[in-house]
C-alpha cells in the first residue's frame, strides 16, 4: 500500500505561549507574550494562522504534559503552518536537556523556529549555534538561582531556629528553649496545604487567608511569596531535618 504523502505546509506561522502558575501570580501573563509575537510577525510580514497557549504549565514539563504544545505538533503534522514563533527561549523550556529535546521534535516536523526576545531563527548555522549558547546560559542561570535560594533558606533556618530569630509559622519556643507546635499557627499552615491540594494558586491562597483575618508570623498580610515559602518547606512541617539544620521541627502535617 502506498504511503500517504505529507501535506504541504501552509506558509504561515503558529505562536506558542506558556506561563506557569507562579508567573501568573507575578504578572507575567500570556497577553504580553502574544502581543510581542504578533508585533514581530507584523514587522516581518509573517501571517499568523494559529495560537497555542499552555496556561499554568511549568517550563520543566515535557511535551506530553503540555496540552497546547502537543496540539501544536499535531497541527504541524497536518501542514497547518510551517513556522513557530515563541516569545523567548524560556517559554519553550527552563532546562537545557528539555529545551533541546522539544526543539528537536519541533524541527523534525520541518518547522522553522523564530525566537522573538533573543532575535534569532533556526534555519541557519548561526541560528543553531546561538540557540545552543543561549539555552546553556538559561540552564546555568536557573542553577544559580536554585543555589542562591537554597543558601538563603539554609541561613534563615539557622537564624530562625538556632539563633533566636522569628520562628516559622506554626511553632513556638518553650521556656526550656525547645520548640513546640503552636496550634493557631499550625491550623493556618494546614489550611494552606489543604488549599494547595485543591490546586489553588499562591495568590488565591493569600487572598483567602487575608479574608479570614489571618496574619503571618511577622504580623503582616499574606502575599503569594509568603504562602510559597510555607509550601516549599513542606518537609519541615512533616518533621524532617531541613537545609542542613540541626533543628528537627515537630510535625504539623
N, C-alpha and C positions, 0 to 999 in steps of 0.2 A: 504494500500500500504506500502511495506517495506521501512524503512528509508535507505537512501544512506549512506554507511559506509564512515567514514572519511578516506581519503587516508593516507597510511603510509608515514611519512615524510622521505625524503632523509637525510642521515647522512652527512650533510654539513652545512655551515653557510652562512648567508647573512650579509653584512656590511651595517650599516645605518650611513650616514653622514649628517650633517646640518651646514649651515653657514648663518648668517644674512647679510644684505646689508652692515651694518656698519662694521662688522667683515671682510668682503671682502676688504673694503677700508683700514682697518688697517693691512691687510696682513695675516689674519688667514684663509687661503684657504682650500679647500677640499682636495688638493693634499697631504698635510701633514697629515691630518686626515686619509686618505686612506692608506698612507704608514705605519703609526703606527699600524693600524688594521691588515694589511697584514703581517707585521713583527711579530705581536703576533700570528696570525694564523699559520704562517710557523714554529714558535718556538715550538708550541704545536701540530703540525701535523693536524691542522684542515683545511679541504678543503673548499675553498670559492667558492660558486656557483652563488651568485648574489650580486650586489652592488646597493644600493639605495641612491640617493643624493637629499636632499632638499636644493636648492641653493637660497639665498636671502630670507630665511624664518626665522622669529624671533622665539626665543626659548619660546615665550609666546603664540604661535599659537597652537590651538587644532588640533587633528588628521585630522578633515575634512578640515582644511586649509593647510594641508601638503600633496601634491600630492605623493611624494615618500614614505612617511610613510604609507599612505593609500594603495598604491600599494604593499608595503611590507606585510601588513596584509592580503591582498587578496591572495598573493602568498603563504603565510604561511598556509592559509586555504586549499590551493590546495596541501599542503605537499611538497613544493619545497625545504624546508630546515627545520632543527629542532633546529637551534641556530641563535642568532643575536649578532653580535659583534658591539659595539659602542665605539667611541674613549674616551668619558668621559660623566659623568652624565649630564653636561650642554648642551651636544649635543642632549639629549632627551628632556629636558625642563629646564627652568630657574626659575620656580616657583614650590614650593613643591607640592601643590594640583595637578597641571597639570602633574608633573612628576609621581606622584603615579597613577593618572588616566591612563596615557599612559602605564605605566609599568604593571598595572593590565590587560589592554587589550592585551598586548603582551603575558603575561603569560597564559591568558585564552586559547590562541591558542596552548598552550603546548610548547612554545619556551623556551629554556634555554638562559638567557641573560648574556653576558660577557661584562664587562666594563674594557677597557684597562688601562686608566690612574689611576683609583682608585684600580685596580687589584683585582676584586672580581667577583664571579659568583653567580647566584641566586638560584642554585639548592641545597642549604644547609641553615640551620637555621642561621649560622654565616653570610652567604652572605646576607640573607634577613635583618638581623639586621644592618649590615654595610650599606646596601642600604638606609635604613631609616635614619640612623645617618648622612650620607653624604648628603642626599637630604635636611635634615633640615638645615645643615650648609650652603649649597648652597643658600637656600632661605634667610637665615639670612644675608649672605654676600651681596646679591642683595639689601636687605632692607637697609643695612648700606650704600652702595654706593648711593642709591637713596636719603637717608637723607643727606649725605655729599654733593651731587650735589645740592640739594635744598638749603642747607645752604649757599653754595658758591654763588649761583645765588642771594640769598637774600642780601648777603654782597656786591656783585657787583652792584646790583640795588641801594643800599643805597649810595655806593661810587660814582657811575656814575651820578645818578640823583639828589641826595640830598646833596652831599658834593663836588661838583665841579669837579669830575673826567671826564675821557673821556666819551662822550655821546654815546649811542647806535647808530648804523648805521641808517641813515635816519633822524636824528634830529639835531637841532642847538639850542643854547641858545641865547635868545634875551637880549638886554641891560637891560630890566626890570627884568631879571632873570628867566623869563618863557621860556618854551620850545616850539619850533615850528618845523614843518616839513621842512627838507632840501630836496628840490626836486631832486637834483642829487643823494644823498644817498638813497632817497626813491625809485627812479627808479631802483637802484641796488637791494634793498630789494624786490621789486615787481618782478624783473627778477628771483630772487632766488626762490620765492614761485611759480612762473609760471613754472620754470624748474622742481621743486619738484613735482608739479602737473602732469607733464609729466613723472613721475617715474624715473627721473634722480637721480643717487646716489650723495651723498655729494661730493665725489671726482670728479665726472664728472662735477658737477656744478662749483666747484672751478677752474677746468681747463678752462671752458668756460669763466668765469669772468676774469681770468688772460689773456686769449687770446684777450679779448676785451679791455684790459688795465685798468680794474677796480682795485682799491686797497681798503683795509679795512679801517675802521675808524681811525686806528692807522698808516696808511700809508704803510702797508705791503701787501705781496702777499696773495691770498686766499688759504686756505687749507681746507680739509674736516672738520676739527674740527671747524674752524671759520664759515663755512657755516651751520654746525649743530647747532651752538649756535644761529644763526639767526632764523632757523626753529623752534627751541624749544621755542622761545619767540614769537610765533605767537599771543598769547593773548595780549601781549604788543602792537604789531603792529596793532591789531584790536581795540586798545583804552581801554583795560581792565586794572584794577588795578592788578599789578603783585607782587608776593612774599612778601606780607605784606607791600609794599612800599606806602608812602603817595603820590607818584607821579603818576598821570594818564597821560600817554603819548598820544599825538594827534594820531588819527588813520591814518595809511598809507595804509592799505589793504582795 
